[in-house]
Amino acid sequence: MEDAARKANLQTIDRPDRSIHAHTPTHTETIAVEKSVPRTRLDVYLHDRFPTVSRSAIQRLIESGDIKVNGHTVKPTHCPRAGELIEIHWPAPRTAEVHPEPIPLDILYEDNALVVLNKPAGLVVHPAAGHHEHTLVNALLHHCAGQLSGIGGVARPGIVHRLDKDTSGCLVVAKTDAAHLALAAQFARRQVQKIYHAIVCGVIERDHGEIHAAIARHPTHRKRMAVREEGTGRQAHTSFRVLERLDQTTLVEVSMLTGRTHQIRVHFQFIGHPVLGDPTYGNRQTKRVAELTNYNPPRLMLHASRLTFTHPQTHQQVSFEAPWPEEFREAIRLLRMRA
């Protein structure tokens, strides 16, 4: 739990100019390097230890002297050697402001510890470049009237995990710091079951399957992810089963056994069946489906259907399901008619 708490608190340094509370204290942490890693950079080494902190944030801390090795400033390219002491000074978040907005929310469950909601497609989860307003965080600040965990910083108060802008479905939000830490620990330990429904391009012949393929940032398109060789990317595991074969498409139930960025979208592109309506990973195949079926999807056809976790207060396992949105049901109805 202590490790999970530290990771949760460190989310704030990814964007230190966008933190909501200044109550998180600065603190220094020392890591003893037990084994030399001659082919691993210091920033990569630390990112592996603190995956919730981006490499760019770690690089900034190294360059500012907030991370030192044996008391000396080094470059991010330094390779840790056995016996070295890495001293990390985690800075306190700075204050900034995000305004509450009365955006309607589809609440599936709520108590004094957490909120589970059905996020609509098109709603950005937290403020970022180009999306400073009209986000889920703005809506939550209004709905919860300040009763949200502040661990994640201003850009994501209460946000324990996230869904892509164009993905709909189940998302849990912490209302207290204790709930945030407990939920963050469950996500870190892969104790949360995340079930998605997706309509993918093409007809998948096998009834079920497993996708094991490492994922990393695309080598040339920095906003995209891609399947990469083991050792270059981070290990990723997706399982799926076919629910229904439709016209030129397949409805699948997907279980994410790891939590990589764009994991489902990248993995299904990798096996030749990108998610229908995905402009980043399946634009060509989506256009082909539209030509063959005369159905043009209005959005990415990916929905977080079910979320199961241990409640941080009752310690009982709870499960929540988000019904398909209208456009998802309509897509299945139209593609089923033509099947």
GICORJO-V269775 format. One record per residue. N is the residue number from 1. PSI is psi in degrees with one decimal (999 if undefined). Layout:
n->N psi->PSI
n->N psi->PSI
This chain:
n->1 psi->-38.1
n->2 psi->-40.3
n->3 psi->-42.0
n->4 psi->-37.8
n->5 psi->-42.3
n->6 psi->-43.3
n->7 psi->-42.3
n->8 psi->-43.0
n->9 psi->-29.3
n->10 psi->-9.4
n->11 psi->-28.6
n->12 psi->-25.1
n->13 psi->-9.1
n->14 psi->-37.8
n->15 psi->78.5
n->16 psi->-17.1
n->17 psi->7.0
n->18 psi->39.5
n->19 psi->144.9
n->20 psi->-32.6
n->21 psi->146.0
n->22 psi->17.9
n->23 psi->-13.8
n->24 psi->118.6
n->25 psi->154.1
n->26 psi->149.3
n->27 psi->157.7
n->28 psi->138.5
n->29 psi->140.1
n->30 psi->130.8
n->31 psi->127.7
n->32 psi->123.4
n->33 psi->116.9
n->34 psi->-28.2
n->35 psi->135.0
n->36 psi->141.9
n->37 psi->77.4
n->38 psi->-20.0
n->39 psi->10.7
n->40 psi->125.1
n->41 psi->156.5
n->42 psi->-41.6
n->43 psi->-36.4
n->44 psi->-42.7
n->45 psi->-45.5
n->46 psi->-34.2
n->47 psi->-36.5
n->48 psi->-33.6
n->49 psi->-30.1
n->50 psi->73.7
n->51 psi->-18.8
n->52 psi->-7.6
n->53 psi->125.6
n->54 psi->156.0
n->55 psi->-37.5
n->56 psi->-37.5
n->57 psi->-41.2
n->58 psi->-41.1
n->59 psi->-39.3
n->60 psi->-38.8
n->61 psi->-36.6
n->62 psi->-46.3
n->63 psi->-27.6
n->64 psi->-5.2
n->65 psi->6.9
n->66 psi->-14.3
n->67 psi->122.6
n->68 psi->157.4
n->69 psi->120.8
n->70 psi->36.1
n->71 psi->2.0
n->72 psi->148.3
n->73 psi->143.2
n->74 psi->177.8
n->75 psi->157.7
n->76 psi->-21.8
n->77 psi->-5.0
n->78 psi->135.7
n->79 psi->119.2
n->80 psi->139.4
n->81 psi->150.5
n->82 psi->134.4
n->83 psi->-13.5
n->84 psi->150.4
n->85 psi->120.8
n->86 psi->119.9
n->87 psi->122.7
n->88 psi->123.4
n->89 psi->104.6
n->90 psi->117.7
n->91 psi->152.5
n->92 psi->146.3
n->93 psi->149.9
n->94 psi->158.7
n->95 psi->148.2
n->96 psi->-175.4
n->97 psi->134.4
n->98 psi->131.9
n->99 psi->137.1
n->100 psi->144.0
n->101 psi->137.8
n->102 psi->64.1
n->103 psi->127.5
n->104 psi->141.1
n->105 psi->142.5
n->106 psi->94.0
n->107 psi->122.5
n->108 psi->-32.3
n->109 psi->147.1
n->110 psi->138.2
n->111 psi->-164.9
n->112 psi->-4.2
n->113 psi->-31.7
n->114 psi->166.3
n->115 psi->133.8
n->116 psi->127.2
n->117 psi->163.5
n->118 psi->98.8
n->119 psi->131.5
n->120 psi->153.2
n->121 psi->143.3
n->122 psi->-11.0
n->123 psi->119.1
n->124 psi->139.1
n->125 psi->-50.5
n->126 psi->154.7
n->127 psi->141.7
n->128 psi->-177.0
n->129 psi->124.1
n->130 psi->-9.0
n->131 psi->70.3
n->132 psi->-15.5
n->133 psi->170.8
n->134 psi->39.2
n->135 psi->172.1
n->136 psi->-37.9
n->137 psi->-43.2
n->138 psi->-41.3
n->139 psi->-39.8
n->140 psi->-38.2
n->141 psi->-34.8
n->142 psi->-47.0
n->143 psi->-42.5
n->144 psi->-3.3
n->145 psi->47.0
n->146 psi->-7.4
n->147 psi->70.3
n->148 psi->148.8
n->149 psi->139.2
n->150 psi->5.6
n->151 psi->-37.8
n->152 psi->-5.1
n->153 psi->175.0
n->154 psi->-31.9
n->155 psi->-16.6
n->156 psi->55.2
n->157 psi->130.8
n->158 psi->-9.6
n->159 psi->115.2
n->160 psi->-37.2
n->161 psi->179.9
n->162 psi->164.8
n->163 psi->148.5
n->164 psi->155.4
n->165 psi->-45.7
n->166 psi->7.7
n->167 psi->135.3
n->168 psi->169.7
n->169 psi->-162.3
n->170 psi->131.7
n->171 psi->132.0
n->172 psi->139.9
n->173 psi->134.7
n->174 psi->137.4
n->175 psi->-14.5
n->176 psi->157.4
n->177 psi->-38.4
n->178 psi->-42.3
n->179 psi->-38.6
n->180 psi->-47.5
n->181 psi->-42.4
n->182 psi->-42.9
n->183 psi->-40.4
n->184 psi->-38.7
n->185 psi->-40.5
n->186 psi->-41.3
n->187 psi->-41.8
n->188 psi->-35.5
n->189 psi->6.3
n->190 psi->39.9
n->191 psi->3.1
n->192 psi->129.2
n->193 psi->122.6
n->194 psi->115.0
n->195 psi->129.0
n->196 psi->153.7
n->197 psi->138.0
n->198 psi->145.5
n->199 psi->119.5
n->200 psi->156.1
n->201 psi->139.1
n->202 psi->163.4
n->203 psi->117.8
n->204 psi->121.9
n->205 psi->-40.6
n->206 psi->151.0
n->207 psi->-24.4
n->208 psi->166.0
n->209 psi->168.1
n->210 psi->137.1
n->211 psi->113.2
n->212 psi->105.2
n->213 psi->124.7
n->214 psi->145.1
n->215 psi->138.1
n->216 psi->173.7
n->217 psi->139.9
n->218 psi->138.0
n->219 psi->-24.9
n->220 psi->-29.2
n->221 psi->99.9
n->222 psi->-15.3
n->223 psi->0.4
n->224 psi->158.2
n->225 psi->165.1
n->226 psi->155.2
n->227 psi->128.7
n->228 psi->171.5
n->229 psi->148.8
n->230 psi->136.8
n->231 psi->-28.2
n->232 psi->-45.1
n->233 psi->175.0
n->234 psi->137.6
n->235 psi->135.0
n->236 psi->140.6
n->237 psi->123.0
n->238 psi->136.0
n->239 psi->154.5
n->240 psi->159.4
n->241 psi->146.1
n->242 psi->126.7
n->243 psi->-38.8
n->244 psi->139.0
n->245 psi->125.2
n->246 psi->-172.9
n->247 psi->111.4
n->248 psi->9.8
n->249 psi->171.9
n->250 psi->134.1
n->251 psi->121.8
n->252 psi->152.0
n->253 psi->128.9
n->254 psi->135.8
n->255 psi->124.4
n->256 psi->113.1
n->257 psi->-10.2
n->258 psi->174.7
n->259 psi->62.1
n->260 psi->154.1
n->261 psi->129.2
n->262 psi->26.0
n->263 psi->-51.8
n->264 psi->-44.3
n->265 psi->-42.3
n->266 psi->-42.7
n->267 psi->-40.1
n->268 psi->-28.9
n->269 psi->-39.8
n->270 psi->-36.7
n->271 psi->7.5
n->272 psi->13.0
n->273 psi->68.8
n->274 psi->157.4
n->275 psi->133.1
n->276 psi->135.0
n->277 psi->9.7
n->278 psi->107.6
n->279 psi->-17.7
n->280 psi->-42.9
n->281 psi->-5.7
n->282 psi->31.4
n->283 psi->-45.4
n->284 psi->-45.5
n->285 psi->-35.4
n->286 psi->-41.8
n->287 psi->-36.3
n->288 psi->-42.3
n->289 psi->-42.9
n->290 psi->-39.0
n->291 psi->-38.9
n->292 psi->-28.1
n->293 psi->-12.2
n->294 psi->20.8
n->295 psi->123.2
n->296 psi->109.0
n->297 psi->138.7
n->298 psi->-7.0
n->299 psi->174.6
n->300 psi->123.3
n->301 psi->65.4
n->302 psi->128.2
n->303 psi->126.4
n->304 psi->99.2
n->305 psi->-41.0
n->306 psi->143.1
n->307 psi->125.6
n->308 psi->129.7
n->309 psi->174.6
n->310 psi->125.5
n->311 psi->130.2
n->312 psi->-17.6
n->313 psi->-47.5
n->314 psi->-19.9
n->315 psi->20.2
n->316 psi->145.8
n->317 psi->131.0
n->318 psi->150.7
n->319 psi->137.3
n->320 psi->140.9
n->321 psi->136.9
n->322 psi->121.6
n->323 psi->153.8
n->324 psi->138.2
n->325 psi->163.0
n->326 psi->-43.1
n->327 psi->-26.5
n->328 psi->-45.2
n->329 psi->-40.0
n->330 psi->-38.4
n->331 psi->-45.5
n->332 psi->-41.8
n->333 psi->-45.6
n->334 psi->-43.2
n->335 psi->-28.7
n->336 psi->-38.7
n->337 psi->-32.9
n->338 psi->-7.1
n->339 psi->999
